[in-house]
Amino acid sequence: MPVKLKLDDEGHVVVQDGKPVYIMEDGKEVAYDANYSNTTITRLNNENRDLRKRAEDAETAAKAFEGIEDPAKAIEALQTVANLDQGQLVTAGKVKEIQDAAKAAADSQVKDAAKASEARIKLLEQERDGVRDELFSEKIGGAFNRSKFISDRCAIPSDLVQARFGPQFKYEDKRVVAYDQSGNKIYSRANPGELANFDEAIEMLIDSYPHKEQILKGANNSGGGAEHGSGGQPNRTPKGNMIGTKQERIDAIKSRFPDLESKT
């Protein structure tokens, strides 16, 4: 269904914290902040204008070099002309000879230096990759461990949630960014134009997952077997929390949720 305003019984718009409430296509309710959206739209328009101006300036600068097909030969010709002394090409030729000898010596030195530093470069690359992996592990893993949504709403440990949904998060521009199954960035519903924060993104990912009832607390707390272990279901307390040892709970979850184990 299309997005529409939420109305009360008298036909008046429902307001939350001074913001009109909209009912989204999936039935969720979101308080729309018009001022925030207008500010975001203005900022994006200004960024687009600046990018267009830079592109136009670059295009204007490039026109000054039209007709030059070989920049190296053009530079060489300018250097030769600069070395001419009253039309004496012999002098210019001598200068060119000296320049070629100097260039050959410089090239040899550069080659030797590059060969000597190759091992050092490889070591630095390994150190860089190690630091990058540690940063990714801390930022992504830490986000799962600190998530209030996972702590309050999920019936499985955060490491199992990370095993299933972790590959859909990346660390970019000093923040954790979520991607949907199609590889598109996930944007906030409450703050249009901005990327969703971690808890909002993980909630949307789990909500769209076909087996979300196996992840969320209270999703299987009705019917026979809701409070006992028959049919391979883990034992649960009346509040929906699993009982037994930690390893027993993990084994029970993996038996119902096999794709989690394949991600670990």
Residue pairs with C-beta under 8 A, 6 or more apart in sequence:
1 23
1 25
2 25
3 22
3 23
3 24
3 25
4 22
4 23
5 13
5 14
5 20
5 21
5 22
5 23
6 13
6 14
6 20
6 21
6 22
6 23
6 29
7 13
7 14
8 14
13 20
13 21
14 20
14 21
15 21
16 31
17 31
19 31
19 32
19 33
19 34
20 31
20 32
20 34
21 29
21 30
21 31
21 32
22 29
22 30
22 31
22 32
23 29
24 30
24 189
28 189
30 189
30 190
31 190
32 192
33 190
33 191
36 191
36 192
37 192
37 193
40 191
40 192
40 193
40 194
41 193
44 193
65 71
68 74
79 99
80 92
80 96
83 91
83 92
83 95
83 96
84 91
84 92
85 91
85 92
135 171
136 171
139 171
139 176
140 162
140 166
140 169
140 170
140 171
140 176
141 162
141 166
143 169
143 176
143 198
144 150
144 158
144 159
144 161
144 162
144 166
144 202
145 158
147 158
147 198
147 199
147 202
148 199
149 199
149 202
149 203
150 158
150 161
150 202
151 158
152 217
153 203
153 216
153 217
154 161
154 206
154 215
154 216
154 217
155 214
155 215
155 216
155 217
155 218
155 219
155 240
155 241
155 242
156 214
156 215
156 253
156 257
156 260
157 246
157 249
157 250
160 250
160 253
160 257
160 260
160 264
161 202
161 206
161 215
163 260
163 261
163 263
163 264
164 209
164 215
164 257
164 259
164 260
164 263
165 202
165 205
165 206
166 263
167 263
168 178
168 179
168 180
168 181
168 205
169 176
169 177
169 178
169 179
169 198
169 201
170 176
170 177
170 179
171 177
175 195
176 198
177 185
177 195
178 185
178 186
178 195
178 196
178 198
178 201
178 202
178 204
178 205
179 185
179 186
180 186
180 205
180 208
181 208
185 195
186 195
186 196
186 201
186 204
186 205
187 193
187 194
187 195
187 196
188 194
188 195
188 196
188 197
188 200
189 196
189 200
190 200
196 204
206 212
206 215
206 216
209 215
211 257
212 219
213 219
213 220
214 220
214 253
214 256
214 257
215 257
217 240
217 241
218 239
218 240
220 226
220 233
220 236
220 240
221 236
221 240
224 230
225 231
225 233
226 236
227 235
227 236
227 237
227 238
228 235
229 235
229 252
232 252
232 255
232 256
233 252
233 256
234 242
234 243
234 244
234 248
234 249
234 252
234 253
234 256
235 242
235 243
235 244
236 242
236 243
237 243
242 249
242 252
242 253
243 249
244 252
253 260
254 260
254 261
